[in-house]
């Protein structure tokens, strides 16, 4: 079954982890096996061949480059200009893959449905992976006016916040609301038809953004606070607000978002008892709140700075997302329901951004 994954950090992994995503997963892991600079060295779960094997033929792929002020303990870049340059390097990587026929950028409805229809026919070793460009954390946009420039090179979604303080919106771990520049950013996005990704916004920022922004809203990778009580997750009230806007929430596969008490670098998925079935708990919670399956999708984030050490215990590759199908069937979801969750809901939501 076609899977549309609404959140992958492909270019970040290529440039900052120095991963050749065209290679086999075995080769990428082997080349990293002696490295210790990052916790997930030798444990990655995503390459382009694995995406093709798992029929993950369409995705929302990010640019991500955080600006950090002096004294911050977060990783990032020391000026917005450096962050902008890094984001442009990430764009150049996608362009290089396009020239090789490995990926194709989607910027309009016709191309979107063309590649959706091709990938619905089954896995392919030759089809390019179609991607819609998003920014996670807007720090790299030098000014709100840069949004129009980014729209020109294909940007179609922006998540203003990430972790910690942000130039446009504080993110996970903070409490404040949108900055004045963030409010102007939302105006520019709405005028251009760029979707708002509310993932990582603080509670205050979430409600401010939902009031100010009247365009397409979605959450590319978020889970449920009712199941895992942490500010990174959405409350039921927030989920209902997104449902009222006909938004889609992509459930994430990062284990720390799926269990309580996770300690990065110490806890293990096996000890925590987290499997792909745990992800289904979050899918089901969203569907029960909505009374239907219309607002839930897949936003795996499986390359978001972690690998097997922080993925469900029974997931060895992104291709294992296909195991959601039998698990959802066991929970009583119909074939039509499962198709909606795996790709149909995201297709409907993404369709609203094309002009």
C-alpha positions as semicolon CSV with decimal commas, in nm:
position;residue;x (nm);y (nm);z (nm)
1;X;0,000;0,000;0,000
2;X;0,122;0,350;-0,081
3;X;0,246;0,534;0,226
4;X;0,269;0,912;0,231
5;X;0,511;1,004;0,508
6;X;0,457;1,364;0,616
7;X;0,790;1,422;0,788
8;X;1,138;1,313;0,679
9;X;1,464;1,504;0,733
10;X;1,641;1,350;0,433
11;X;1,875;1,635;0,340
12;X;1,976;1,697;0,701
13;X;2,087;1,335;0,728
14;X;2,282;1,358;0,405
15;X;2,467;1,681;0,488
16;X;2,510;1,664;0,866
17;X;2,541;1,286;0,905
18;X;2,726;1,248;0,572
19;X;2,490;0,970;0,464
20;X;2,463;0,872;0,099
21;X;2,092;0,794;0,089
22;X;2,120;0,630;-0,254
23;X;2,310;0,338;-0,100
24;X;2,168;0,030;0,065
25;X;2,082;0,052;0,433
26;X;2,339;-0,218;0,504
27;X;2,614;-0,014;0,337
28;X;2,520;0,310;0,516
29;X;2,529;0,132;0,851
30;X;2,858;-0,039;0,772
31;X;3,028;0,288;0,680
32;X;2,918;0,437;1,013
33;X;2,989;0,134;1,230
34;X;3,309;0,276;1,378
35;X;3,178;0,631;1,433
36;X;3,069;0,752;1,776
37;X;2,991;1,121;1,720
38;X;2,615;1,065;1,714
39;X;2,398;0,821;1,910
40;X;2,245;0,666;1,599
41;X;2,565;0,591;1,409
42;X;2,528;0,258;1,234
43;X;2,161;0,240;1,337
44;X;1,982;0,447;1,072
45;X;1,662;0,311;0,923
46;X;1,617;0,521;0,607
47;X;1,769;0,515;0,261
48;X;1,596;0,576;-0,070
49;X;1,605;0,204;-0,160
50;X;1,432;0,123;0,169
51;X;1,168;0,387;0,100
52;X;1,104;0,229;-0,239
53;X;1,090;-0,120;-0,088
54;X;0,828;0,001;0,159
55;X;0,629;0,186;-0,111
56;X;0,688;0,517;0,066
57;X;0,683;0,691;-0,268
58;X;0,558;1,033;-0,161
59;X;0,675;1,237;0,136
60;X;0,703;1,581;0,287
61;X;1,078;1,644;0,313
62;X;1,238;1,917;0,518
63;X;1,495;2,186;0,528
64;X;1,605;2,238;0,888
65;X;1,869;2,473;1,028
66;X;1,828;2,618;1,376
67;X;1,980;2,948;1,486
68;X;2,111;2,941;1,843
69;X;2,207;3,241;2,055
70;X;2,528;3,244;2,256
71;X;2,500;3,026;2,564
72;X;2,238;2,791;2,422
73;X;2,285;2,422;2,498
74;X;2,100;2,321;2,181
75;X;2,288;2,228;1,865
76;X;2,252;2,484;1,589
77;X;2,413;2,763;1,390
78;X;2,554;3,087;1,531
79;X;2,380;3,328;1,297
80;X;2,062;3,332;1,089
81;X;2,278;3,385;0,781
82;X;2,467;3,062;0,846
83;X;2,136;2,883;0,904
84;X;2,005;3,019;0,572
85;X;2,317;2,896;0,392
86;X;2,282;2,550;0,547
87;X;1,918;2,532;0,437
88;X;2,024;2,624;0,083
89;X;2,282;2,347;0,090
90;X;2,005;2,106;0,186
91;X;1,799;2,232;-0,107
92;X;2,100;2,175;-0,334
93;X;2,110;1,811;-0,218
94;X;1,748;1,759;-0,319
95;X;1,824;1,922;-0,655
96;X;2,119;1,685;-0,707
97;X;1,894;1,386;-0,638
98;X;1,639;1,525;-0,884
99;X;1,904;1,545;-1,157
100;X;1,983;1,177;-1,094
101;X;1,615;1,079;-1,117
102;X;1,611;0,969;-0,751
103;X;1,359;1,230;-0,635
104;X;1,115;1,476;-0,791
105;X;0,985;1,793;-0,629
106;X;0,609;1,848;-0,632
107;X;0,478;2,204;-0,658
108;X;0,134;2,164;-0,819
109;X;-0,176;1,946;-0,812
110;X;-0,125;1,776;-1,148
111;X;0,225;1,651;-1,067
112;X;0,111;1,549;-0,720
113;X;-0,164;1,323;-0,846
114;X;0,053;1,194;-1,130
115;X;0,310;1,053;-0,888
116;X;0,051;0,941;-0,633
117;X;-0,116;0,735;-0,907
118;X;0,216;0,588;-1,022
119;X;0,315;0,485;-0,670
120;X;-0,028;0,340;-0,595
121;X;0,049;0,068;-0,850
122;X;0,310;-0,084;-0,621
123;X;0,675;-0,064;-0,511
124;X;0,924;0,042;-0,778
125;X;1,302;0,042;-0,803
126;X;1,300;0,304;-1,075
127;X;1,033;0,562;-0,988
128;X;1,161;0,884;-0,830
129;X;1,040;0,951;-0,478
130;X;0,809;1,251;-0,495
131;X;0,857;1,513;-0,226
132;X;0,688;1,831;-0,109
133;X;0,931;2,075;0,048
134;X;0,879;2,196;0,405
135;X;1,081;2,390;0,661
136;X;1,099;2,261;1,017
137;X;1,173;2,557;1,241
138;X;1,167;2,883;1,044
139;X;1,489;3,027;1,190
140;X;1,674;2,994;0,858
141;X;1,434;3,233;0,683
142;X;1,628;3,557;0,722
143;X;1,313;3,772;0,714
144;X;0,941;3,711;0,661
145;X;0,997;3,848;0,309
146;X;1,220;3,548;0,235
147;X;0,907;3,332;0,240
148;X;0,820;3,449;-0,111
149;X;1,169;3,360;-0,231
150;X;1,136;3,017;-0,073
151;X;0,794;2,971;-0,229
152;X;0,962;3,036;-0,562
153;X;1,197;2,739;-0,516
154;X;0,910;2,513;-0,413
155;X;0,851;2,554;-0,040
156;X;0,491;2,462;0,041
157;X;0,480;2,419;0,423
158;X;0,645;2,585;0,723
159;X;0,664;2,481;1,086
160;X;0,762;2,807;1,262
161;X;0,898;2,633;1,573
162;X;1,136;2,352;1,662
163;X;1,311;2,299;1,998
164;X;1,389;2,587;2,231
165;X;1,377;2,958;2,152
166;X;1,302;3,057;1,794
167;X;1,322;3,373;1,586
168;X;0,958;3,333;1,481
169;X;0,815;3,104;1,748
170;X;0,952;2,926;2,055
171;X;0,921;2,551;2,043
172;X;0,935;2,238;2,254
173;X;1,066;2,314;2,602
174;X;0,943;2,676;2,605
175;X;0,620;2,846;2,712
176;X;0,603;3,175;2,519
177;X;0,390;3,263;2,220
178;X;0,465;3,383;1,868
179;X;0,715;3,664;1,818
180;X;0,616;3,976;1,619
181;X;0,818;3,837;1,327
182;X;0,626;3,511;1,363
183;X;0,295;3,691;1,324
184;X;0,422;3,858;1,009
185;X;0,547;3,520;0,887
186;X;0,196;3,375;0,914
187;X;0,058;3,663;0,707
188;X;0,310;3,597;0,431
189;X;0,234;3,225;0,439
190;X;-0,139;3,279;0,413
191;X;-0,102;3,516;0,118
192;X;0,109;3,263;-0,072
193;X;-0,092;2,953;0,021
194;X;0,184;2,790;0,226
195;X;0,058;2,540;0,482
196;X;0,115;2,595;0,854
197;X;0,270;2,299;1,034
198;X;0,181;2,343;1,402
199;X;0,420;2,070;1,519
200;X;0,656;2,185;1,797
201;X;0,460;2,502;1,879
202;X;0,413;2,579;2,248
203;X;0,057;2,559;2,377
204;X;0,035;2,938;2,372
205;X;0,188;2,958;2,025
206;X;-0,047;2,688;1,898
207;X;-0,361;2,877;1,997
208;X;-0,226;3,209;1,871
209;X;-0,137;3,056;1,535
210;X;-0,472;2,881;1,503
211;X;-0,648;3,213;1,557
212;X;-0,428;3,420;1,326
213;X;-0,382;3,179;1,037
214;X;-0,677;3,089;0,815
215;X;-0,500;2,879;0,553
216;X;-0,425;2,507;0,542
217;X;-0,313;2,371;0,879
218;X;-0,156;2,036;0,957
219;X;0,070;1,865;1,209
220;X;0,340;1,672;1,029
221;X;0,462;1,464;1,325
222;X;0,281;1,476;1,657
223;X;0,132;1,236;1,911
224;X;-0,121;1,247;2,194
225;X;-0,064;1,403;2,537
226;X;-0,345;1,191;2,683
227;X;-0,121;0,886;2,628
228;X;0,222;1,044;2,687
229;X;0,191;1,354;2,908
230;X;0,453;1,592;2,773
231;X;0,429;1,936;2,615
232;X;0,566;1,797;2,287
233;X;0,234;1,616;2,240
234;X;-0,112;1,757;2,164
235;X;-0,387;1,775;2,424
236;X;-0,728;1,640;2,329
237;X;-0,848;2,001;2,307
238;X;-0,575;2,080;2,053
239;X;-0,656;1,768;1,854
240;X;-1,024;1,865;1,844
241;X;-0,927;2,214;1,723
242;X;-0,729;2,058;1,439
243;X;-1,018;1,828;1,356
244;X;-1,245;2,134;1,334
245;X;-1,003;2,278;1,075
246;X;-1,010;1,951;0,878
247;X;-0,638;1,909;0,950
248;X;-0,437;1,587;0,948
249;X;-0,199;1,479;1,225
250;X;0,092;1,258;1,126
251;X;0,177;1,021;1,410
252;X;0,549;1,003;1,491
253;X;0,758;0,692;1,556
254;X;1,016;0,849;1,790
255;X;1,003;0,628;2,099
256;X;1,040;0,915;2,344
257;X;0,705;1,039;2,212
258;X;0,550;0,696;2,263
259;X;0,639;0,616;2,622
260;X;0,687;0,784;2,959
261;X;1,021;0,830;3,131
262;X;1,242;0,791;2,825
263;X;1,608;0,883;2,885
264;X;1,792;0,950;2,560
265;X;2,104;0,739;2,528
266;X;2,009;0,512;2,819
267;X;1,658;0,377;2,769
268;X;1,594;0,113;2,503
269;X;1,279;0,043;2,302
270;X;1,284;-0,316;2,423
271;X;1,296;-0,217;2,790
272;X;1,024;0,042;2,732
273;X;0,807;-0,215;2,557
274;X;0,744;0,014;2,259
275;X;0,647;-0,150;1,931
276;X;0,466;-0,039;1,617
277;X;0,145;-0,139;1,795
278;X;0,215;0,146;2,039
279;X;0,194;0,388;1,746
280;X;-0,146;0,241;1,662
281;X;-0,261;0,344;2,012
282;X;-0,203;0,707;1,914
283;X;-0,370;0,661;1,575
284;X;-0,671;0,508;1,745
285;X;-0,689;0,786;2,005
286;X;-0,707;1,053;1,734
287;X;-0,967;0,854;1,539
288;X;-1,181;0,804;1,849
289;X;-1,174;1,178;1,925
290;X;-1,278;1,254;1,567
291;X;-1,534;0,977;1,540
292;X;-1,378;0,883;1,205
293;X;-1,039;0,816;1,042
294;X;-1,026;1,142;0,846
295;X;-0,765;1,326;1,053
296;X;-0,482;1,080;1,110
297;X;-0,181;0,998;0,894
298;X;0,181;0,887;0,912
299;X;0,457;1,137;0,997
300;X;0,729;0,897;1,101
301;X;1,026;1,134;1,167
302;X;1,235;0,817;1,156
303;X;1,546;1,009;1,051
304;X;1,500;1,296;1,296
305;X;1,835;1,255;1,471
306;X;1,780;0,896;1,582
307;X;1,775;0,542;1,446
308;X;1,699;0,195;1,573
309;X;1,803;0,292;1,925
310;X;1,501;0,521;1,948
311;X;1,252;0,350;1,713
312;X;0,989;0,088;1,796
313;X;1,157;-0,238;1,890
314;X;1,008;-0,427;1,596
315;X;1,109;-0,168;1,335
316;X;1,436;-0,227;1,152
317;X;1,374;-0,013;0,847
318;X;1,130;0,251;0,728
319;X;0,991;-0,022;0,502
320;X;0,843;-0,177;0,818
321;X;0,582;0,098;0,819
322;X;0,388;-0,148;0,605
323;X;0,335;-0,353;0,923
324;X;0,080;-0,093;1,026
325;X;-0,164;-0,251;0,782
326;X;-0,216;-0,582;0,965
327;X;-0,204;-0,409;1,304
328;X;-0,480;-0,168;1,204
329;X;-0,678;-0,457;1,058
330;X;-0,654;-0,636;1,393
331;X;-0,795;-0,324;1,563
332;X;-1,103;-0,342;1,340
333;X;-1,013;-0,081;1,079
334;X;-1,147;-0,150;0,730
335;X;-0,938;-0,147;0,411
336;X;-1,080;0,194;0,321
337;X;-0,996;0,323;0,671
338;X;-0,639;0,199;0,643
339;X;-0,591;0,352;0,299
340;X;-0,707;0,685;0,440
341;X;-0,456;0,666;0,727
342;X;-0,167;0,547;0,511
343;X;-0,209;0,806;0,235
344;X;-0,563;0,922;0,159
345;X;-0,597;1,177;0,436
346;X;-0,269;1,343;0,349
347;X;-0,362;1,353;-0,019
348;X;-0,686;1,534;0,065
349;X;-0,514;1,779;0,300
350;X;-0,221;1,855;0,071
351;X;-0,461;1,914;-0,217
352;X;-0,587;2,228;-0,042
353;X;-0,252;2,410;-0,081
354;X;-0,230;2,407;-0,460
355;X;-0,320;2,732;-0,636
